[in-house]
Amino acid sequence: MVKRIIYPPMWLVFGVCAIFACNEFYPGPRFTSHGSQAIGGVLLLAGLALLVVAGGLFKRAGTDLIPFRTVSALVTTGVYRFSRNPMYLGMAAILLGVAVTVGAATALLVPPLFMVIVEWRYIRPEEDLLRNLFPEEYPAYCARVRRWI
């Protein structure tokens, strides 16, 4: 298996840096207002909440939060009933919240780019791993719950 040195939270940090770089150097059209800042703040807080809740469910199940480490349980309860990847979804919501808050149109490109990177670098390989570890439960779970939302 490929060793992954850069973990998903680092991609979140890179994304936030990219958003601020877009805002500073290549903002494109601006859409700043009190309303957009409020919406951005709500998205950011919702993403943080999703990360905390999803991470708590992993901890409670006794499985590792770091991708491709010790996987001891398939978590399918709580927010995992609605998304197979709520932690990644939370990170994407944080990036979208930051992008909306800064109000630079080019910053809105970062969250979808993050989602593509995470899907190909982490989610797809994680799905293969889970399919091998839980050959009956995981395909049934995939049939019930979508990858993102």
Secondary structure, 3 states (H helix, E strand, C coil): CCCCCCCHHHHHHHHHHHHHHHHHHCCCCECCCHHHHHHHHHHHHHHHHHHHHHHHHHHHHCCCCCCCCCCCCCCCCHHHHCCCCHHHHHHHHHHHHHHHHHCEHHHHHHHHHHHHHHHHHHHHHHHHHHHHHCCCHHHHHHHHCCCCC
